[in-house]
Amino acid sequence: DAKTTQPTSMDCAEGRAANLPCNHSTISGNEYVYWYRQIHSQGPQYIIHGLKNNETNEMASLIITEDRKSSTLILPHATLRDTAVYYCIVRVRRWDDKIIFGKGTRLHILP
Amino acid sequence: ETGVTQSPTHLIKTRGQQVTLRCSSQSGHNTVSWYQQALGQGPQFIFQYYREEENGRGNFPPRFSGLQFPNYSSELNVNALELDDSALYLCASSLEAAGGVETQYFGPGTRLLVL
């Protein structure tokens, strides 16, 4: 079973920041938080990952709480192309560890 | 673009038939994982191949089998197709190496319809 809990769906206005929450209260010390997204009928796209520090890349920012029991993915200026299902995943940072996907959050960007 | 390619993009089969799906991993990646995604669900792990050997398997029956070739490309074979095998099949590649890239990068998927 997935180790994360996410809202089923969210709406965000185009141009605004999209903040996607994720709860992972049973995360272990060696587990990272990964985010992927899946645009309709395409393969999942890697976005970002982190252990305990906040992370930022060209796609998004990842904010992890100090107790590591929850995190937020931030898309700073959402566009219509960001409409997708976003998956929050907890896993060890090993090349051979399988990914356990939950149902994710369906993000709708509204024009 | 991740550099992971899959073929074919779409496929229609009938119940009881066999199917082979193909995946070419990102350049330099030596590990391939396969996932099945039913409509409206998240992807489910089928199995993983590393150095041409199966390296972990999810809760799928033996009629799901695979191969990995010396160039790290991979095949997923499904025998005796059932209607419930209709799904999007995804492969993901990653690299095993000291300090290597652990992130799995996914291909576009093959959509299989079993009638």
Interface residues (C-beta under 8 A of the other chain):
Chain A: A2 Y34 Y36 S41 Q42 G43 P44 Q45 Y46 H49 Y87 R93 R94 W95 D96 D97 K98 I99 I100 F101 G102 K103 G104
Chain B: T2 V4 T31 S33 Y35 Q41 G42 P43 Q44 F45 Q48 Y50 N55 G56 G58 L88 L90 A92 S94 L95 E96 A97 G100 V101 E102 T103 Q104 Y105 F106 G107 P108 G109 R111
